[in-house]
Amino acid sequence: KARHLGLLANATSHAISAADWFGPQLLFGPNHPYGRLQNSGSIAAVSRADIQRFHRSRMRPDHATLAVVGDIALPQLKAQLESLLASWQAGGDALGAAPASVARTTKSTLWLIDAPGASQSSVQLLLPAPAHAREREPALQLLTRLMGQSMNRNLRTDKNWSYGVVSTLSNQVGARSWRLQSLVQTDKTAPALVEMRRELDRLASDPSVVAESLLGIQQVTVRELPDSWETHQEVAAALGQIALHRLPDDYLLSYSRRIESVTPLEVSRLAAELLANRGETWIVAGDLAKIRAELDALGIGEAKVIEAARGPSL
């Protein structure tokens, strides 16, 4: 408990780390499984009996997938596992359904965290993303990279306002999210939000934006695959993803072909579906005395200030 309380204190002690910590709750809501965050009270309330009960209920062979990567034959591995795990029995609570995606909305919210004296502002944009779906997952991954590349070119290469923009698509089961994150110079905080929104609008409305960049992103994605599966641990993790999302056994073998076969039209339609008329969750951490007035003038929904030590009022 002391260790977890220390991690919680670290997460909320700095404006930028607090933005990362509170992000899932701000997007999904406090009652969604992915929006429920630990706090000092919930940590203190957990007893040893609670942990033992959870372990008995959830840590079971019928809930588990074992990925083994190494120089060992399957018969030898099965013999060892049957000997070591013979006493591990199934039984307990059934797994529930995957957490549902949040309903799409056109409402946007701007959350602010004060960091007096900060020379840069942390800007995060959170968007709801579809659950993992085998047929369109390659297109979603490519769209994620397109969003980051277009914003990076704008804010870093063209304007020199930022060191770069990172775009990620979360990997959990069920509800997922996009996170687009950048550190920008303080006096360009509000203009950076304007440009990030403009890039999403272009992707959603102009198929030529996708067409001119997609091939390069596909090539880079395919070339990076060997490095992603270079070590035993990386291969085991990839196999774990197959089990987590219930993908076919040959998914990795055909993944590069799936990436290469995605068309600009497919990505453009996906962008139009998911990015047009979107609701946005913004989290900006910076010196509010310097950036608040310009941010308010943007009219991005209701602006709310988060006290990092207390968390958002939802």
Secondary structure, DSSP 8 states (H G I E B T S, - for coil): -HHHHHHHHHHTSSHHHHHHHHHHHHHH-TTSTTT----HHHHHH--HHHHHHHHHHHS-GGG------SS--HHHHHHHHHHHSTT----S-------------S--EEEEEE-TT-SEEEEEEEEEE----TTTHHHHHHHHHHHHHHHHIIIIIIT--EEEEEEEE---SSSEEEEEEEEEEGGGHHHHHHHHHHHHHHHHH-HHHHHHHHHHHHHHHHHHHHHHT-SHHHHHHHHHHHHHTT--TTHHHHHHHHHHH--HHHHHHHHHHHHTT---EEEEEE-HHHHHHHHHHTT-SEEEEEBTTTB---
